[in-house]
Amino acid sequence: MCESHPHGPPHDHGVRHLDLRVGPDHSREFRVVLTGKGGVGKTSLTALLARLLAREHHAVLAIDADPQMNLPYALGLEREAARDLVPLGRNDDYVEEKIGVRPGSGYGLFLKLNPDVSDVVDRFGVRGPDGVNLLVMGTTVQPAAGCLCPENTLLAAVADLVALRPGEAILLDTQAGVEHFGRALAKGFRHCVVLTDPTFNGVQVGLYSARLADQLGIPFVHLVINRVRSQADLDRALGYLQEDGDFPFSTRHVLPFDAAMLETEPAVDALLDQPDSPLLQSVLGLRDALTAGEEAWVRCVS
């Protein structure tokens, strides 16, 4: 559904550590945060991108920062294993080890504000299908929970760490809305994928997210319109964009509705097994835009 655009560098054998950089600035590598209104398909798209990148021998770290914690299921982990995962924010022992205070132990205690959490992925990362490494945070830093509570301090430190891990393709699945931008969780990420469906509310949240991502300094902001059933759906979404002033997205993509996504829901395996699926082909186009290492305009048609 989208025109072709530059592809990434040739593949090699074994696990590949990405070095896709922004011009002369080597401080940023391949970091993607996915955002949008609740229910527009962020988790499924995160899982698809993660597994497609892993199948190309990239080292992939997928991070679930949504309190609903559905990314393990979407990636295809066994249900029992996914249910047994304890998010970092609820791992009281690890919080106490790193912060010096156990959650719920009371106020007025001294916290370690810059804890060393460099071991977090090795200790709590879970290997999923196709070799995707998964880290479940469970939530972003919530202002209502108190700025200096132990679990928030830990999650903030982990968020800073993952933006600095070298040689990995890192994909961050966020909770609904834009709170992760308010707390600067996406700082240091190179790409923001703004996902919407062809609804007024979806487009409004998407545009707000895109503008916040731009203010945060994320250099590439991509638009994805999901679950498009017809040209009328696409025209309606584009109309909503124009009404609210639009945004200079680096690329724009259309993902057609595909009932195959429901066959093994919540896992994405059914779609990965259908290489000729228009939906999968559109996701591959998004993957290529993210790994191209340059801005591109992808004109989407019905």
C-alpha positions in Angstrom: 0.0 0.0 0.0 3.0 2.3 0.1 5.7 3.2 -2.4 9.1 1.7 -2.0 11.9 3.5 -0.2 15.6 3.0 0.7 16.4 -0.3 2.4 18.9 -0.9 5.2 22.4 -2.3 4.7 22.9 -5.9 3.5 22.4 -8.7 5.9 25.2 -10.8 7.3 25.3 -14.1 9.3 24.6 -14.4 13.0 23.2 -11.8 15.4 23.6 -8.4 14.0 24.3 -5.4 16.3 22.8 -2.3 14.7 24.8 0.9 14.1 22.2 3.1 12.4 23.2 6.6 13.3 22.0 10.1 12.8 24.6 11.9 10.7 27.8 12.6 12.6 26.1 12.1 16.0 27.0 8.6 17.2 25.2 8.9 20.5 21.9 7.6 19.1 21.4 4.2 17.6 18.2 2.3 16.7 15.5 3.3 19.2 11.8 3.3 18.4 9.0 4.3 20.7 5.4 3.5 19.7 2.6 5.7 20.9 -1.1 6.4 20.3 -4.6 6.1 21.7 -5.5 3.0 23.6 -6.7 0.1 21.4 -5.2 1.2 18.1 -2.8 -1.8 17.8 0.5 -0.5 19.3 1.3 -3.8 21.1 0.7 -6.0 18.0 2.7 -3.6 15.8 5.6 -3.6 18.4 5.6 -7.4 18.4 5.5 -7.6 14.6 8.4 -5.2 14.2 10.4 -6.9 16.9 10.1 -10.4 15.4 10.7 -9.2 11.8 13.9 -7.5 12.9 15.0 -10.5 14.9 14.4 -12.7 11.8 16.9 -10.5 10.0 19.5 -11.4 12.7 19.3 -8.1 14.6 19.7 -8.1 18.3 16.3 -6.9 19.5 15.1 -5.7 22.9 11.3 -5.2 23.2 10.2 -3.2 26.3 6.7 -3.4 27.6 5.9 -0.1 29.4 2.1 -0.6 29.4 0.4 -1.5 32.7 -1.7 -4.1 30.8 1.5 -6.0 30.0 0.2 -7.6 26.8 3.4 -7.5 24.8 4.6 -11.0 26.1 1.4 -12.5 24.7 1.7 -10.6 21.4 5.3 -11.8 20.9 4.1 -15.4 21.3 5.4 -16.4 24.7 3.6 -19.3 26.3 0.6 -18.1 28.2 1.7 -19.6 31.5 5.2 -18.1 31.2 3.7 -14.7 30.3 1.4 -14.8 33.3 4.3 -15.5 35.6 6.2 -12.4 34.6 6.6 -9.9 37.4 7.0 -6.3 36.1 10.0 -4.3 37.4 7.8 -1.8 39.2 6.3 -4.6 41.4 9.6 -6.5 42.0 10.0 -5.3 45.6 13.2 -7.1 46.2 14.9 -5.6 43.2 13.6 -2.1 44.0 14.9 -2.4 47.5 18.3 -3.7 46.3 18.8 -0.8 43.9 17.0 2.1 45.6 17.7 1.2 49.3 14.0 1.4 50.2 11.3 -1.2 49.9 8.1 0.0 48.2 5.4 0.9 50.8 7.9 1.3 53.6 6.9 4.9 54.3 8.0 8.4 53.4 11.0 10.4 54.6 13.5 7.6 53.8 16.7 8.2 51.8 16.6 6.9 48.2 19.4 6.2 45.8 18.4 8.5 43.0 21.0 7.3 40.5 21.1 3.5 41.0 23.2 1.2 38.9 20.6 -0.9 37.0 23.0 -2.1 34.3 22.2 -5.7 35.2 18.4 -5.4 34.7 18.2 -6.9 31.2 20.5 -9.8 32.1 18.6 -10.6 35.2 15.0 -10.0 34.1 15.0 -10.1 30.3 13.1 -13.0 28.9 14.0 -14.6 25.6 11.0 -14.9 23.3 10.2 -16.4 19.8 12.8 -15.6 17.1 15.3 -14.6 19.9 13.5 -11.4 20.8 14.6 -10.2 24.3 11.7 -8.9 26.4 11.8 -6.6 29.4 8.6 -5.9 31.2 8.5 -2.6 33.1 4.7 -2.8 33.6 4.2 1.0 33.7 5.8 4.3 33.0 6.6 6.7 35.8 3.3 8.0 37.1 3.1 11.5 38.7 0.2 10.4 40.9 2.3 7.8 42.5 4.7 10.3 43.9 7.9 11.6 42.2 10.3 10.1 44.7 8.7 6.7 45.5 11.1 3.8 45.3 9.5 2.0 42.3 9.2 5.3 40.3 12.9 6.0 41.0 13.8 2.5 39.7 11.7 2.8 36.6 13.2 6.2 35.7 16.7 4.7 36.1 15.8 1.8 33.8 14.3 4.1 31.2 17.6 6.1 31.1 19.6 2.9 30.8 17.7 1.4 27.9 18.2 4.5 25.8 22.0 4.0 26.1 22.4 0.3 25.5 24.6 -0.1 22.4 24.2 -2.5 19.5 20.5 -3.3 20.0 17.3 -2.5 18.2 15.1 -1.3 21.0 11.4 -1.0 20.7 9.3 0.6 23.4 5.6 -0.2 23.6 3.9 2.5 25.7 0.6 2.8 27.6 -2.3 4.7 26.0 -2.0 8.4 25.7 1.1 10.7 26.0 2.2 10.3 29.7 5.5 8.7 28.6 6.4 12.0 26.8 5.4 14.0 29.9 7.8 11.9 31.9 10.5 12.0 29.2 10.6 8.2 29.0 11.3 8.4 25.3 14.3 10.7 25.7 17.2 9.4 23.6 15.0 7.5 21.1 15.6 8.0 17.4 12.2 7.2 16.0 8.6 7.7 17.2 5.9 5.6 15.5 2.6 7.4 16.0 -0.2 4.8 15.5 -3.8 5.8 14.9 -7.0 4.2 13.5 -9.3 6.1 11.1 -11.2 7.8 14.0 -11.3 11.4 15.1 -10.0 10.6 18.7 -7.3 8.4 17.4 -6.0 11.1 15.0 -6.2 13.8 17.7 -4.1 11.8 20.2 -1.7 10.9 17.4 -1.1 14.5 16.4 -0.6 15.5 20.0 1.9 12.7 20.4 3.8 13.6 17.3 4.2 17.2 18.4 5.4 16.2 21.8 7.9 13.8 20.3 9.2 16.6 18.1 9.6 18.9 21.2 11.5 16.1 22.9 13.9 16.0 20.1 13.1 12.7 18.5 14.4 13.3 14.9 12.1 10.9 13.0 8.4 10.8 13.6 6.4 8.3 11.5 2.6 8.1 11.0 0.8 4.7 10.8 -2.9 4.6 10.1 -4.0 1.2 11.1 -7.1 -1.0 10.3 -8.0 0.8 7.1 -10.8 -1.1 5.4 -11.5 1.3 2.5 -10.4 4.4 0.7 -13.2 6.2 2.6 -11.4 5.2 5.9 -8.1 6.6 4.6 -9.7 9.8 3.3 -11.5 10.4 6.7 -8.2 10.0 8.6 -6.3 12.3 6.3 -9.2 14.8 6.6 -8.9 14.8 10.4 -5.2 15.4 10.0 -5.7 18.4 7.8 -8.3 19.9 10.1 -5.9 20.0 13.0 -3.0 21.4 11.1 -1.3 18.1 10.2 2.4 17.4 11.0 5.5 17.0 8.8 5.9 13.2 9.4 9.1 11.6 8.2 7.0 8.8 6.6 3.4 7.8 6.4 2.0 4.3 6.2 -1.3 2.6 5.9 -2.0 -0.8 7.5 -5.1 -2.5 6.0 -7.4 -4.4 8.2 -6.7 -8.1 8.2 -8.8 -10.7 9.9 -5.8 -13.0 10.2 -4.7 -10.9 13.2 -7.7 -12.4 15.1 -6.9 -16.0 14.3 -4.2 -16.5 17.0 -4.9 -13.3 19.0 -3.2 -12.0 21.0 0.0 -13.5 19.3 1.1 -12.3 15.9 2.2 -15.7 14.6 -0.7 -16.1 12.1 0.3 -12.9 10.2 4.0 -13.8 10.2 3.1 -17.1 8.5 1.4 -15.2 5.6 4.2 -13.5 3.6 1.8 -12.3 0.9 -0.5 -10.6 3.3 -1.1 -6.9 2.4 -0.9 -6.1 6.1 2.4 -7.8 6.6 3.8 -6.2 3.4 2.8 -2.8 4.8 4.5 -3.6 8.1 7.6 -4.6 6.2 7.5 -1.2 4.5 7.5 0.5 7.9 10.4 -1.7 9.1 12.4 -0.7 6.0 11.7 3.0 6.6 12.9 2.7 10.2 16.1 0.9 9.2 16.8 3.0 6.2 18.8 5.5 8.3 17.4 8.5 6.5 14.2 10.4 6.1 11.8 9.2 3.4 8.4 10.1 2.2 6.2 7.1 1.7 3.0 7.9 -0.3 0.3 5.5 0.7 -2.5 4.6 -1.7 -5.7 2.5 -1.4 
